[in-house]
Amino acid sequence: MEFDSVKVAADRMSRREPVGEGYLYGSLAVEMQRRGLVDPETLRKSRSEAYFHRKNVYGAEKARQWEDEARARHARHEREYTPPTPKAQQEQRA
């Protein structure tokens, strides 16, 4: 059985557990969505929890800045996303 970090992160999100930033916004988040591993509401809740955690720790201004940058990065990855080939997936796991 091969390890699938994107599926693991999606499962963690469905249990309302924290995940790395790349699974909330960016190429891993886009892959998770395209593969149908997480529904939009679960992703929204996870993003919201991350935002409010940052707001509590760093303040509202820093949290908004992080969210704006993350959304821009995510939009860029949505435009540029290409599914990994099976060969690339194998090389990534090696």
Residue, then its C-alpha position, 0 to 999 in steps of 0.5 A: m500500500e502506498f502512502d498518499s499524503v493528500k488523502v491523509a490530509a483530507d481525512r484529517m480535515s474531515r475529522r476537523e484536525p489541523v493540516g499543513e498550510g499547503y493543504l488549505y491553499g495551493s497545489l496540494a489543496v487544488e489536487m485534493q479538490r480535483r480528486g474529490l477528496v474533500d468537499p467545499e464546506t470541509l475545506r472552508k471550515s478548515r481554512s476558517e479555523a486556520y484564519f482564526h487561529r492566526k488572528n488569535v496568535y498574530g492579530a487581525e492584520k497579520a491574519r488578513q495578510w496571510e489569508d490574502e496571500a494564501r488565496a492569491r497563491h491558491a488561485r495561481h495554482e488553480r490556473e496552473y494545475t496539471p495532474p501528476t503523471p503516474k511516473a511522477q507520482q512514483e518518483q515522488r514516493a521514491 
